[in-house]
Amino acid sequence: MFYTATGRSGEPNDPRDDGTDISYEQRLALAEGPTLETTRDGVDIKGVWEHEIILTADGEYYQTQEQAGEGIIYAFRDPWYFEDPDSGCQYLIFEGNTPVTDDESACKRQELDSGDYTSGVAATGAQFNGNIGIAVSTADDDMSEWELRPPLLDAVCVNQQLERGNVVVVDGSYYLFCDSHKFTFPEGLDGPDGMYGFVADSLRGDYEPLNGSGLVLANPEDQPFQTYSWMPVPYDDNQVAVLSFYNYHDLGETSLTGVGDLPREEQQAKFGGTFAPTAVVELDGSSTRLVETLGPGFLPAACSNPPLDSA
């Protein structure tokens, strides 16, 4: 199991004790050891987990927390295992931030065929520098050995946070997905809390934004934070099933960053804290279409279920 480790041993766990901030340093970790046992009555995980830090930000491809300073949200997290069907290589895809040097810190206007898409941006690249990172396994039989590689995608001057990056391969095309927030776009750019996607002809190909803008799924305007953490997994032919969690509802004019200022009881009353309905999205080249909505937390089976009378 791959996961994100935060903080370090021996540091204060509660800032209310002595006024010291909680440590949020993020590293990628591996837990292994137990066995998985399945019966007609359920699934059991038995044994003792052994934990190991396997990747830390290098300061070259991926910004360290020290380099980030007082940024919006530091990121080196969300490991997603992916085996490339073309090469057979094993990868971890994750969320990071791109280090930005002083001479690159000012966001300058960038011309695209569609026009000037960063006009009016007043922030710096050091503040809005999200990326989707990748590491390659260097030992097929040892999941603790990984080597960082340059990011698959970066959003310097465009967005600070590209969460939960993952790849789905459909008909030879590589679909790269991530989640992002409205508040992680700089001034002059606007996008909703939503799932964004890109497509290329190979894992390290030239990714093109889906639907022209990259936006695949978003919350309704009157409930901008009702779901989050969309996770697409292969479903049927050229479709993906997108899981997410029920986040916050009925916030009115309160932004997501302002939830912490609400009374505790009101925060709890407005928090979903469970699975949201699963959305089925059809992929067609560089276009997507919402096909149907399934039950909350629906997860497609990885293989056909055996008959009930089989061993």
Long-range contacts (C-beta under 8 A, 24 or more apart in sequence): 1-30, 1-31, 1-32, 1-49, 2-28, 2-29, 2-30, 2-31, 2-54, 2-79, 2-80, 2-81, 2-92, 3-28, 3-29, 3-31, 3-79, 4-28, 4-29, 4-76, 4-77, 4-78, 4-79, 5-29, 5-51, 5-53, 6-77, 24-65, 24-74, 25-65, 25-74, 26-57, 26-65, 26-74, 26-75, 26-76, 26-77, 27-53, 27-55, 27-56, 27-57, 27-76, 28-53, 28-54, 28-55, 28-56, 28-76, 28-77, 28-79, 28-92, 28-94, 28-135, 28-146, 29-53, 29-54, 30-54, 30-143, 30-144, 32-143, 52-144, 54-143, 54-144, 54-145, 54-146, 55-79, 55-92, 55-94, 55-135, 55-146, 55-148, 57-96, 58-148, 59-99, 60-99, 61-96, 61-98, 61-99, 61-133, 61-148, 61-149, 61-150, 61-151, 62-96, 62-97, 62-98, 62-99, 62-131, 62-133, 62-148, 62-151, 63-96, 63-97, 63-98, 63-99, 63-100, 63-129, 64-99, 67-99, 68-97, 69-126, 71-97, 71-126, 71-127, 71-160, 72-127, 72-128, 72-160, 72-161, 72-183, 72-184, 73-160, 73-161, 73-184, 75-130, 75-161, 75-163, 76-133, 78-163, 78-164, 78-165, 80-164, 80-165, 80-166, 80-167, 82-166, 82-167, 84-169, 84-203, 85-169, 86-202, 86-203, 87-203, 89-136, 89-137, 90-136, 90-137, 90-140, 91-134, 91-135, 91-136, 91-137, 91-203, 92-134, 92-135, 92-137, 92-146, 93-132, 93-133, 93-134, 93-152, 93-165, 93-166, 93-167, 94-132, 94-133, 94-134, 94-135, 94-165, 95-130, 95-131, 95-132, 95-133, 95-161, 95-162, 95-163, 95-164, 95-165, 95-178, 96-130, 96-131, 96-132, 96-133, 96-151, 97-129, 97-130, 97-131, 97-160, 98-129, 98-130, 98-131, 98-151, 98-154, 98-156, 99-129, 100-124, 100-125, 100-126, 100-129, 100-156, 104-156, 107-156, 107-157, 107-186, 108-157, 110-157, 117-189, 118-157, 118-158, 118-188, 118-189, 119-188, 120-187, 120-188, 121-157, 121-186, 121-187, 121-188, 121-189, 122-186, 122-187, 122-188, 123-157, 123-186, 123-187, 125-156, 125-157, 127-160, 127-186, 128-155, 128-156, 128-157, 128-158, 128-159, 128-160, 128-184, 128-185, 128-186, 129-154, 129-155, 129-156, 129-157, 129-160, 130-154, 130-155, 130-158, 130-159, 130-160, 130-161, 130-162, 130-180, 130-184, 131-155, 131-156, 131-162, 132-162, 132-165, 132-176, 132-178, 133-165, 152-176, 152-203, 152-204, 152-207, 153-178, 153-198, 153-207, 157-186, 158-185, 158-186, 158-189, 159-184, 159-185, 159-186, 159-189, 159-191, 160-184, 160-185, 160-186, 162-196, 163-229, 164-229, 164-230, 164-231, 166-231, 166-232, 167-203, 168-232, 168-233, 168-234, 168-240, 168-283, 170-234, 170-237, 170-238, 170-240, 170-283, 171-238, 172-201, 173-199, 173-200, 173-201, 173-283, 173-285, 174-199, 174-200, 174-201, 174-202, 174-203, 174-205, 175-199, 175-210, 175-232, 175-240, 175-283, 176-200, 176-207, 177-216, 177-230, 177-232, 179-228, 179-229, 179-230, 181-256, 182-224, 182-255, 182-256, 183-255, 183-256, 183-257, 191-215, 192-218, 192-219, 192-224, 193-218, 193-219, 193-224, 193-225, 193-228, 193-256, 194-218, 194-219, 194-230, 195-230, 195-232, 195-242, 195-244, 197-288, 199-283, 199-285, 199-286, 208-286, 209-286, 210-286, 210-287, 210-288, 211-286, 211-287, 211-288, 216-281, 216-288, 217-242, 217-279, 217-281, 217-290, 223-249, 223-250, 224-251, 225-249, 225-251, 225-256, 226-272, 226-276, 227-272, 227-276, 230-279, 232-281, 233-299, 233-300, 234-300, 235-280, 235-300, 236-280, 236-300, 238-282, 238-283, 238-284, 239-280, 239-281, 239-282, 239-283, 239-291, 240-280, 240-281, 240-283, 241-278, 241-279, 241-280, 241-294, 241-298, 241-299, 241-300, 242-278, 242-279, 242-280, 242-281, 243-275, 243-276, 243-278, 243-297, 243-298, 243-299, 244-275, 244-276, 244-278, 244-279, 245-272, 245-273, 245-274, 245-275, 245-276, 246-272, 246-273, 246-274, 246-275, 246-276, 246-296, 247-271, 247-272, 247-276, 248-272
